[in-house]
Amino acid sequence: MGNRSAAGAHIAGVVTLFILSTIAVRAEAADLVLRADPTIPKSIVQDAERVMAVTAKQLTKAFPDLADAASSSKARSCTLRLYRSPRAFRTAVSKRTRGRFDHSFAFADYSTSTGHVALQPYLSDAALAEVGLPVLTCYQIAHEATHVWLAARAREYLDAEDWVREGLATWIAGKVIIAGGWVTELNDDPFAATRLRRVQRLYLGRNRIYTPNDQTWYDALGSPDRYALAWCWTRFLIEHAKLNPTELWSHDLQTKIESSASASQFKDACLAQRFNWYETGRTLQWRDGVGYQCAFADSAATAWRVGHRWPAGKSLSGSITILPNSGDEARILFARAADGHLFVSLQAQRDVQLAWQRSAYEPATVIARSGDVRLQKGTPYEFQIWYRRGEVLVKLNGYQVLRTAIETKQPGDGWGLSAVAGSVIHWSNLELTGKGRD
């Protein structure tokens, strides 16, 4: 997100209320400065510092002409301010933006070459110590730093279409997440998968091939779809059509695209792409078989596994830890159908439940409960869940805690993971097995 307006009070006068400390991050000729709220744990600041360093390297690699000594000496230093809480973020930027970014936790002010990002989702210090800097925050730091870095070095970037600015910032952020090792590969990044699925849905049932260059159609899309399409289109033009990134703000770009088969190839490439996860909450981070699911305080985070059916007779096993935070519930989802899904609920200090939910906007209906299990936050538990036609069985640490018949809600295909609002869940060793129930 970016803002080119010079109107309003100078943001530095506001953020000094938080006595932000300054940490310089340098990579070749591309200077980026991180200013972090002193209440943020030192290890998290170090993680953010590394995100800035990797971002600087990716920007230098993608835009060598803008990063050379002559260009960078003429550009002003770029600053990224990191806030401990959404409240601190909103206090700092609300006067500048007149409340336009109160619904989000990231903002780029082009006029002062300053990006602003809140730690997101908000986690307790104990959860942060376990999770580290959340991947979503890594994305936002890289995204906003890219905005202000390019705006400080290329006037053409400021005058470019919205999809060019947002597409480039999201493209660089994706490269940072991979290069820095926060995600093993793009296929394991639920955030990227969700953007791609949005674009795939835009093309289903359409014969005409739309791109962000179709301005009227692009502007009519909702914000999530615009961001998704901008990223997919930008990534395709650079990585597949082999355009130089600086060509995206060229006046000749439209002619180049219209005289090639790029649009048709783009649609085919999007529809052919497959990922491992997709989300309804951008909070699952997955690497080398270990995942953390961090839900915002006001909404659940849900991720569905793609391309892995869970047919009757098989079991899902793994390890789960509910970390200290405001929420206390994890859900293992299965039997997804058009009218809802079954799930096993694991809650701290409560019983294990089997329930059915029609949608995220409706209350769940409890089918069965264990009545004699009390999970502790911070304690890992090994789980196994079987289901077959007419029955569900749940084990924790090798002990059967729930066994019940399911009469009207029969298992379907697919499975997923969910963290209820405010919950932070550590998942590991997830495995589908073909063995029958003991």
C-alpha positions in Angstrom: 0.0 0.0 0.0 1.3 3.5 -0.8 0.4 7.1 -0.4 1.9 9.9 -2.6 0.1 12.8 -0.8 2.3 15.4 1.0 -0.6 16.8 2.9 -1.1 16.4 6.7 1.2 16.6 9.7 4.7 15.2 9.4 4.6 11.6 10.6 7.9 11.9 12.5 6.4 14.3 15.0 3.9 11.6 15.9 6.1 8.5 16.1 8.6 10.2 18.4 5.9 9.6 21.1 7.0 6.0 21.0 10.7 6.8 21.3 11.6 4.4 18.5 15.1 3.1 18.4 17.1 3.1 15.1 18.9 0.1 13.6 20.7 0.6 10.3 20.6 -2.1 7.7 22.8 -1.9 4.7 23.3 -4.1 1.6 25.7 -2.9 -1.1 24.5 0.6 -2.2 20.9 0.1 -1.2 20.4 1.7 2.2 17.3 0.8 4.3 16.8 1.8 7.9 14.7 0.0 10.4 13.2 1.8 13.4 11.6 -0.5 15.9 9.4 0.1 18.9 11.7 -0.6 21.9 9.1 -2.8 23.5 9.6 -5.4 20.7 11.7 -8.3 21.9 15.3 -8.1 20.7 15.2 -11.4 18.8 12.2 -10.1 16.8 14.0 -6.9 15.9 16.9 -9.0 14.7 14.5 -11.1 12.5 13.1 -7.8 11.1 16.6 -6.6 10.5 17.4 -9.7 8.4 14.2 -9.2 6.4 15.4 -5.7 5.6 18.8 -6.9 4.6 17.4 -9.6 2.3 14.9 -7.1 0.8 17.8 -4.7 0.0 19.7 -7.5 -1.7 16.6 -8.5 -3.8 16.0 -4.9 -4.8 19.6 -4.5 -5.8 19.5 -7.7 -7.9 16.2 -6.8 -9.6 17.0 -3.1 -10.1 20.8 -2.8 -10.5 20.6 0.6 -12.3 18.6 2.1 -9.5 20.9 0.6 -6.8 24.2 1.8 -8.2 26.2 4.3 -6.3 25.3 7.3 -8.5 21.5 6.6 -8.2 21.5 5.8 -4.5 23.6 8.9 -3.7 20.8 11.1 -5.1 18.0 9.2 -3.3 17.0 9.9 0.2 17.4 7.2 2.9 14.4 4.9 3.3 12.9 4.1 6.7 10.7 1.3 7.9 9.0 1.7 11.3 7.9 -1.4 13.1 5.3 -1.2 15.8 4.5 -3.6 18.6 0.8 -3.3 18.4 -2.0 -2.3 16.0 -2.9 0.5 18.4 0.6 2.0 18.2 0.5 1.7 14.4 -2.9 3.4 14.1 -1.9 6.2 16.5 1.2 6.9 14.4 -0.4 6.9 10.9 -4.1 7.8 11.4 -3.5 11.6 11.2 -1.4 11.2 8.1 -3.8 8.9 6.3 -7.1 10.3 7.8 -8.0 6.8 8.9 -7.8 5.3 5.4 -5.5 2.5 6.6 -7.2 1.8 9.9 -8.4 -1.6 8.5 -4.8 -2.7 7.8 -1.5 -2.8 9.6 0.9 -1.6 6.8 1.3 1.7 5.0 3.9 3.4 2.7 4.3 7.2 2.8 6.1 8.1 -0.5 6.5 11.8 0.5 8.7 10.9 3.5 10.2 7.6 2.1 8.8 5.9 5.2 7.0 2.6 5.5 5.0 1.6 8.6 4.2 -1.9 9.7 2.6 -3.4 12.8 3.6 -6.8 14.1 0.9 -9.0 12.7 -1.0 -10.9 13.9 -0.5 -9.5 17.4 1.2 -12.2 19.6 2.2 -12.4 23.2 5.9 -12.2 24.0 5.8 -15.9 24.9 4.3 -16.8 21.5 6.7 -14.5 19.7 9.6 -16.3 21.4 8.4 -19.6 19.9 7.2 -18.4 16.5 9.7 -15.7 15.8 8.8 -12.8 13.5 5.5 -14.0 11.8 5.8 -14.6 8.1 2.9 -12.3 7.4 4.9 -9.5 9.1 8.0 -10.5 7.0 5.9 -10.0 3.9 4.6 -6.6 4.9 8.1 -5.3 5.8 9.5 -6.4 2.5 6.4 -5.1 0.6 6.4 -1.6 2.2 10.2 -1.3 2.1 10.0 -2.0 -1.7 7.4 0.7 -2.1 9.5 3.5 -0.5 12.8 2.3 -2.0 11.5 2.4 -5.6 9.6 5.6 -5.0 12.8 7.3 -3.8 14.7 6.2 -6.9 12.3 6.2 -9.9 9.9 9.0 -10.6 8.3 6.8 -13.2 7.3 4.4 -10.4 5.3 7.1 -8.7 3.4 7.8 -11.9 2.9 4.1 -12.8 -0.5 2.3 -12.6 -1.6 0.9 -9.2 -1.1 -2.7 -10.4 2.5 -2.0 -11.3 3.4 -0.6 -7.9 1.5 -3.2 -5.9 2.6 -6.0 -8.3 6.3 -5.2 -7.9 6.1 -4.8 -4.2 4.4 -8.1 -3.7 6.7 -9.8 -6.2 9.8 -8.6 -4.4 8.2 -9.6 -1.0 7.6 -13.1 -2.3 11.3 -13.4 -3.4 12.4 -12.2 0.0 10.4 -14.9 1.8 12.0 -17.6 -0.3 15.6 -16.2 -0.4 15.5 -15.7 3.4 14.3 -19.2 4.1 11.1 -18.3 5.8 9.3 -20.5 3.3 11.0 -23.4 1.6 9.5 -22.9 -1.8 6.6 -21.1 -3.3 4.4 -24.2 -3.4 4.6 -24.3 0.4 3.5 -20.7 0.9 -0.3 -20.6 1.7 -0.3 -16.8 1.2 0.9 -17.1 -2.4 -1.4 -20.0 -3.1 -4.4 -18.0 -1.9 -3.6 -15.2 -4.3 -3.2 -17.6 -7.2 -6.5 -19.3 -6.4 -8.2 -15.9 -6.5 -6.9 -15.3 -10.0 -7.8 -18.8 -11.1 -11.4 -18.1 -10.0 -11.5 -14.9 -12.1 -10.8 -16.9 -15.2 -13.2 -19.8 -14.6 -16.0 -19.7 -17.1 -14.5 -16.7 -19.0 -13.4 -16.8 -22.6 -11.9 -13.4 -22.7 -8.5 -13.0 -21.1 -8.4 -10.2 -18.6 -5.3 -8.6 -17.2 -4.7 -5.5 -15.0 -4.2 -3.6 -18.3 -7.9 -3.8 -18.7 -8.2 -0.8 -16.4 -12.0 -0.6 -16.1 -12.3 -4.3 -15.3 -9.3 -4.2 -12.9 -10.7 -1.2 -11.0 -14.1 -3.0 -10.6 -12.5 -5.9 -8.7 -12.4 -6.1 -4.9 -9.1 -5.2 -3.2 -8.0 -8.8 -2.5 -8.5 -9.8 -6.1 -6.7 -6.7 -7.4 -3.7 -7.4 -5.3 -3.7 -11.1 -6.4 -4.0 -10.3 -10.0 -1.3 -7.6 -9.9 1.1 -10.0 -8.3 0.4 -12.9 -10.7 0.6 -10.7 -13.8 3.8 -9.0 -12.6 5.5 -12.3 -11.8 4.5 -13.7 -15.1 5.8 -10.7 -17.1 9.2 -10.7 -15.4 9.8 -14.4 -14.9 8.1 -15.9 -18.0 7.8 -13.1 -20.5 11.3 -12.0 -19.5 10.5 -8.3 -19.2 13.0 -6.1 -17.3 11.2 -5.0 -14.1 11.7 -1.3 -15.0 9.8 -1.9 -18.2 6.6 -2.3 -16.3 6.3 1.5 -15.9 7.3 2.1 -19.5 4.9 3.8 -21.9 5.7 1.1 -24.4 4.6 -1.7 -22.1 1.0 -1.9 -23.4 2.2 -2.2 -27.0 4.7 -4.9 -26.2 2.0 -6.9 -24.4 -0.6 -6.5 -27.1 1.8 -7.6 -29.8 2.6 -10.8 -28.1 0.9 -13.9 -26.8 1.6 -12.9 -23.2 -2.0 -12.6 -22.1 -3.1 -16.1 -23.4 0.0 -17.7 -22.0 -0.7 -16.0 -18.6 -4.1 -17.5 -18.3 -2.8 -21.0 -19.2 0.1 -20.6 -16.7 -2.3 -19.5 -13.9 -4.8 -22.3 -14.4 -2.0 -24.9 -14.6 -0.3 -23.8 -11.3 -0.8 -25.9 -8.2 0.0 -25.2 -4.5 0.0 -27.3 -1.3 -2.2 -25.0 0.8 -4.8 -22.3 0.5 -6.2 -20.1 3.3 -9.2 -18.2 4.5 -6.9 -16.4 6.9 -3.4 -15.4 5.9 -1.6 -16.8 8.9 -0.2 -20.3 8.3 3.5 -20.5 7.8 4.9 -23.9 6.8 8.5 -25.0 6.4 10.1 -28.4 6.4 7.1 -30.2 7.9 6.6 -27.7 10.7 3.9 -25.1 10.8 2.7 -22.2 12.9 -0.8 -20.9 12.6 -1.4 -17.5 14.2 -4.9 -16.1 14.2 -5.8 -12.4 14.5 -7.8 -11.5 17.6 -11.1 -11.0 15.8 -11.1 -13.9 13.2 -10.2 -17.5 12.8 -7.4 -18.6 10.5 -8.1 -21.6 8.3 -6.0 -23.4 5.8 -7.0 -26.3 3.6 -4.6 -28.9 2.2 -4.8 -29.0 -1.6 -4.8 -32.3 -3.6 -4.8 -34.6 -0.6 -8.0 -36.5 0.0 -8.8 -38.1 3.3 -11.0 -41.0 2.4 -12.8 -43.1 4.9 -10.5 -45.7 6.7 -7.4 -43.5 6.8 -6.1 -41.6 9.8 -4.4 -38.2 10.2 -1.7 -38.0 12.8 0.6 -35.4 14.0 1.7 -33.2 16.9 0.0 -30.1 18.2 0.9 -27.5 20.8 -1.4 -24.6 21.8 0.9 -21.7 22.5 0.3 -19.0 25.2 -1.8 -16.3 23.6 -5.3 -14.8 24.0 -7.0 -17.7 22.1 -7.0 -21.4 23.1 -8.5 -23.6 20.4 -7.2 -25.5 17.4 -9.4 -27.4 14.9 -8.6 -30.2 12.6 -11.1 -30.0 9.7 -12.3 -32.8 7.5 -15.4 -34.1 5.7 -15.7 -30.8 3.7 -18.9 -30.6 1.7 -21.0 -27.9 0.1 -23.1 -27.4 3.2 -20.2 -27.3 5.7 -17.6 -29.5 7.4 -16.9 -31.7 10.3 -14.0 -30.9 12.7 -12.3 -32.1 15.8 -11.8 -29.2 18.4 -8.8 -29.3 20.8 -9.1 -26.6 23.4 -6.9 -25.7 26.4 -8.6 -26.6 29.7 -11.6 -28.0 27.9 -12.8 -31.3 26.5 -12.2 -32.6 23.0 -15.2 -32.1 20.7 -16.5 -33.3 17.4 -18.6 -30.7 15.7 -20.2 -29.6 12.5 -20.1 -26.0 11.1 -22.0 -24.8 8.1 -19.9 -21.6 7.6 -17.5 -19.4 9.5 -20.4 -17.0 10.2 -22.6 -19.5 11.9 -22.1 -21.2 15.3 -20.9 -24.8 15.4 -23.1 -27.7 16.4 -21.4 -30.1 18.9 -22.0 -33.8 17.9 -19.9 -35.4 20.7 -17.5 -34.4 23.5 -14.9 -36.3 25.5 -15.7 -34.8 28.9 -12.5 -36.0 30.6 -9.6 -34.3 28.8 -8.0 -31.0 29.7 -5.2 -29.9 27.4 -2.5 -27.5 28.8 -1.1 -24.5 26.8 2.5 -25.0 25.9 2.4 -28.8 26.1 2.8 -30.9 22.9 0.3 -33.6 22.3 0.4 -36.4 19.7 -2.9 -36.9 18.0 -4.5 -39.5 15.7 -7.9 -39.1 14.0 -9.7 -41.9 12.1 -13.0 -41.7 10.3 -14.9 -44.1 8.2 -18.5 -44.2 7.2 -20.6 -43.9 10.4 -17.8 -43.3 12.9 -15.0 -41.0 14.1 -12.3 -42.0 16.6 -9.7 -39.6 18.3 -6.6 -40.5 20.2 -4.3 -38.2 22.2 -0.8 -39.5 23.3 -2.0 -43.0 22.4 -5.2 -42.9 24.5 -8.7 -43.0 23.0 -10.5 -39.8 24.1 -13.5 -39.8 21.8 -15.4 -42.3 19.7 -18.7 -41.5 18.2 -21.1 -42.3 15.4 -21.9 -39.8 12.8 -25.2 -40.4 11.2 -26.2 -37.5 9.0 -22.9 -35.8 8.4 -20.8 -38.2 6.4 -17.1 -37.7 5.5 -16.2 -36.0 2.3 -12.8 -35.2 0.7 -10.0 -33.0 1.9 -8.7 -31.8 5.3 -7.5 -28.6 6.9 -6.2 -26.8 10.0 -7.7 -23.9 11.9 -6.7 -21.7 14.7 -9.7 -19.9 16.4 -9.4 -16.1 16.9 -6.4 -15.2 18.9 -4.9 -18.7 19.0 -1.4 -19.7 18.1 -0.9 -23.3 17.1 2.3 -25.3 16.5 1.7 -28.2 14.1 4.3 -30.8 13.1 4.7 -34.3 11.7 1.3 -34.3 9.9 0.8 -37.5 8.0 -2.1 -39.3 6.4 -1.8 -43.1 6.7 -3.7 -45.9 5.0 -3.8 -48.1 8.1 -7.1 -49.2 9.5 -8.3 -48.2 12.9 -7.0 -50.2 16.0 
